[in-house]
Amino acid sequence: MSSPETGATTGTRQLLRHFLAALAYRTQKALRGAPPGFGDFRVAANVRTPHELVWHMTGVIGYARTMLHGGAFAPARLAAFPDEVARFHDTLAALHADFGNPSLEAAISDERFLQGPLADAMTHAGQLAMLRRLAGSPVASEDFIKAAIDTANVGPEQPDPVAPDAWWRPDRPPPAPRPGDPYDDGG
């Protein structure tokens, strides 16, 4: 949606663009330093592998673009996991640019973008982090409020955590929560 008076991107579109940057950050956090073969790690029958999850994430972000451009989007699965990850970020960048284009009118509201494809993709970023833990290579927890997320950066090159949890070590479980402890969503 755009502001008819100025043609500027609305506040909700700016927020959606920031959400896409957070999605890129969390996806790369879950993938950075993954062990060899992680893309094909299957925890159980009928559970998506990381490769299949990223392919699906590309599909839902591409589907979101159809709400702005029409048509359909059903990407074929790429053979190499790194290529799938690159395509995901390219598709994310295209939607990020779409949200920055005030002349594009959408078939759905910004709220529907958030509750539908964008929330779906963020759920899958969390699943990637959980699969890392199940694969024996957990992702360090951090305070995401302090994360260095740049709204303009939806690419694969994401910064390292600026506020990793001091207690975290990959060789031991997290401490039991205590009343008043901040919520941790490190995967």
C-alpha positions in Angstrom: 0.0 0.0 0.0 1.2 3.5 -0.6 0.3 6.9 0.7 -1.6 8.7 -2.1 -0.4 12.1 -0.9 3.4 11.4 -1.1 3.7 8.0 -2.9 5.9 7.0 0.1 5.9 3.5 1.4 3.6 3.1 4.4 4.7 2.3 7.9 3.3 -1.2 7.7 5.3 -1.8 4.5 8.5 -0.6 6.2 7.7 -2.9 9.1 7.2 -5.8 6.7 10.6 -5.0 5.1 12.2 -5.1 8.5 10.4 -8.5 9.1 12.0 -9.8 5.9 15.4 -8.7 7.2 14.8 -10.5 10.5 13.8 -13.6 8.5 17.0 -13.4 6.6 19.0 -13.0 9.8 17.3 -15.9 11.6 17.6 -18.2 8.6 21.3 -17.5 8.2 21.8 -17.9 12.0 20.3 -21.4 11.7 22.4 -22.3 8.6 25.7 -20.6 9.4 28.3 -23.2 10.5 26.0 -26.2 9.8 27.8 -29.5 9.5 28.3 -31.1 6.1 25.3 -32.9 4.9 22.9 -30.8 7.1 20.8 -29.9 4.0 19.8 -33.6 3.8 19.4 -34.3 7.5 16.0 -36.1 8.0 14.9 -36.5 11.6 12.0 -38.8 10.7 9.9 -40.0 7.8 7.6 -37.4 6.4 9.5 -34.6 8.1 11.1 -32.0 5.8 14.9 -31.8 5.5 16.6 -28.4 5.8 16.9 -28.4 2.0 13.2 -29.1 1.7 12.4 -26.4 4.3 14.3 -23.7 2.4 12.7 -24.8 -0.8 9.3 -24.4 0.8 10.3 -21.0 2.3 11.2 -19.9 -1.2 7.7 -21.1 -2.3 5.8 -19.2 0.3 7.8 -15.9 -0.3 7.3 -16.3 -4.0 3.6 -16.9 -3.3 3.5 -13.6 -1.4 4.9 -11.9 -4.5 1.9 -13.2 -6.5 -0.3 -11.1 -4.2 1.4 -8.1 -5.7 2.0 -9.3 -9.3 -0.6 -11.9 -10.0 0.2 -15.3 -11.5 1.5 -18.3 -9.7 4.8 -19.4 -8.2 5.8 -23.0 -7.8 9.6 -23.3 -7.9 11.2 -26.6 -8.8 13.5 -28.0 -6.2 17.2 -27.2 -6.9 19.6 -30.1 -6.6 22.2 -28.3 -4.5 21.3 -27.0 -1.0 23.6 -23.9 -1.4 21.8 -23.0 -4.6 18.4 -23.4 -2.8 19.6 -21.0 -0.1 20.8 -18.5 -2.6 17.5 -18.6 -4.5 15.6 -18.1 -1.2 17.5 -14.9 -0.5 17.0 -13.7 -4.1 13.2 -14.3 -3.7 13.3 -12.5 -0.3 15.1 -9.6 -1.9 12.5 -9.4 -4.7 9.7 -9.2 -2.1 11.6 -6.7 -0.1 11.9 -4.5 -3.2 8.2 -5.0 -3.9 7.3 -3.8 -0.4 9.4 -0.7 -1.1 7.6 0.1 -4.3 4.7 2.4 -3.4 3.1 1.9 -6.8 2.4 -1.8 -6.2 -1.1 -2.5 -4.9 -1.6 -5.9 -3.2 -4.5 -8.3 -3.5 -4.3 -8.8 0.3 -3.7 -6.5 3.3 -0.3 -6.0 4.9 -1.7 -7.8 8.0 -2.6 -10.8 5.8 1.0 -10.9 4.4 2.2 -11.1 8.0 -0.2 -13.7 9.3 0.1 -15.9 6.2 3.3 -16.4 4.1 5.6 -14.3 6.3 4.7 -15.9 9.6 4.9 -19.3 7.8 8.5 -18.6 6.6 9.6 -17.4 10.1 8.2 -20.6 11.6 10.4 -22.6 9.2 13.4 -20.6 10.1 12.8 -21.8 13.7 12.4 -25.3 12.5 15.9 -25.0 10.8 17.3 -24.0 14.2 15.6 -26.9 15.9 16.9 -29.3 13.2 20.4 -28.0 13.9 20.0 -29.1 17.6 18.6 -32.5 16.6 21.6 -32.9 14.2 23.9 -32.4 17.1 25.0 -28.9 16.1 22.9 -26.5 18.1 22.7 -22.8 17.3 23.8 -20.5 20.1 21.0 -18.6 21.8 20.9 -14.8 21.8 18.9 -11.8 22.7 17.2 -11.0 19.3 16.1 -7.6 20.5 19.8 -6.6 20.4 20.5 -8.3 17.0 22.2 -6.2 14.4 19.3 -6.5 11.9 19.6 -4.1 9.0 16.3 -3.5 7.2 18.2 -3.2 3.9 20.0 -6.5 4.3 18.0 -9.6 3.2 20.9 -11.4 1.7 22.9 -14.4 3.0 25.7 -12.3 4.5 24.3 -11.6 7.9 26.2 -10.3 11.0 27.2 -12.5 13.9 25.2 -12.2 17.1 26.0 -9.1 19.1 24.3 -10.4 22.3 24.8 -14.1 22.6 23.7 -15.6 25.9 26.7 -15.8 28.2 25.6 -19.2 29.7 25.3 -20.9 26.3 27.7 -23.8 25.5 26.9 -26.4 22.8 27.9 -29.3 25.1 25.3 -28.7 27.8 21.6 -28.0 28.0 20.4 -24.5 29.0 19.8 -23.8 32.6 16.3 -24.3 34.0 14.2 -21.1 33.6 13.6 -19.0 36.7 10.8 -16.6 37.3 11.7 -13.2 35.8 14.2 -14.6 33.3 14.0 -13.1 29.8 12.4 -15.3 27.2 15.0 -17.1 25.1 14.3 -18.1 21.5 17.7 -19.3 20.4 16.6 -22.7 19.1 
